[in-house]
Amino acid sequence: MALQWPLGVAMVRPIEPLQTLDPLALTTSAEQMGAVARRASDVGVQVQELSHFAVEGARRAGLLLGYGAIATAHIPEGLRRLRSCF
């Protein structure tokens, strides 16, 4: 299922989903995405940095969301918390 709720953050745009994981392409640096991921963790939202999946070449800035095991009713609150981390 692709992400249906907009984050409302100008630098975020969804890219092609991979099964139950939804990558977000972000127009910022991998280092800045690391800071967003740390803030998200602090508010109880776990995300993965796309840069951790780079095998070679440039590290891609972005976050990977996996919400397949989360109750649908909890997703909007998680996205609200994630939005606050930007």
C-alpha positions in Angstrom: 0.0 0.0 0.0 1.5 3.4 -1.0 1.6 6.2 1.5 -1.8 8.0 1.3 -1.3 10.8 3.9 0.7 13.8 2.8 3.4 14.8 5.3 3.0 18.4 4.4 6.7 19.0 4.2 7.9 20.8 1.1 11.1 18.7 0.7 9.2 15.4 0.7 7.9 13.6 -2.3 7.0 9.9 -2.5 8.9 7.6 -4.8 7.9 4.1 -6.1 6.9 1.9 -3.2 8.7 -1.5 -2.6 6.1 -4.0 -1.3 5.2 -2.8 2.3 8.0 -0.3 2.5 7.5 3.3 1.3 10.7 5.2 0.4 10.5 8.9 0.5 12.9 10.9 -1.8 14.0 14.0 -0.1 15.7 17.0 -1.6 18.3 17.4 1.1 21.5 15.7 2.2 22.0 12.2 3.7 23.4 13.9 6.8 20.3 16.0 7.3 18.1 12.9 6.9 20.2 11.2 9.6 19.3 14.1 11.9 15.6 13.7 11.0 15.8 9.9 11.7 17.3 10.6 15.1 14.6 13.1 16.0 12.0 10.6 14.8 13.4 8.0 17.0 13.2 10.4 20.0 9.4 10.8 19.4 8.8 7.1 19.0 8.8 6.8 15.2 11.3 4.4 13.6 12.5 5.1 10.0 15.5 3.8 8.0 17.8 6.1 6.2 18.1 5.2 2.5 21.9 6.0 2.7 22.3 2.9 4.8 21.4 0.8 1.8 24.0 2.2 -0.6 26.4 -0.4 -1.9 28.5 1.9 -4.0 28.3 5.4 -5.4 26.7 8.4 -3.8 24.7 8.0 -0.6 21.0 8.7 -1.5 19.2 11.1 0.9 15.9 9.8 2.0 13.9 7.8 4.5 12.3 4.4 4.3 9.0 3.9 6.1 7.7 0.4 6.8 4.3 0.3 8.3 2.9 -3.1 7.3 2.7 -4.3 10.9 1.2 -1.1 12.3 -2.5 -0.7 12.9 -4.0 1.6 10.3 -5.5 3.8 13.1 -2.0 4.5 14.4 -0.5 5.6 11.1 -1.8 9.3 11.0 -0.3 9.9 14.5 3.0 8.5 13.4 3.1 10.7 10.3 2.2 13.7 12.5 5.1 12.9 14.7 7.4 12.4 11.7 6.4 15.7 10.2 7.4 17.4 13.5 11.0 16.1 13.0 11.6 18.1 9.9 
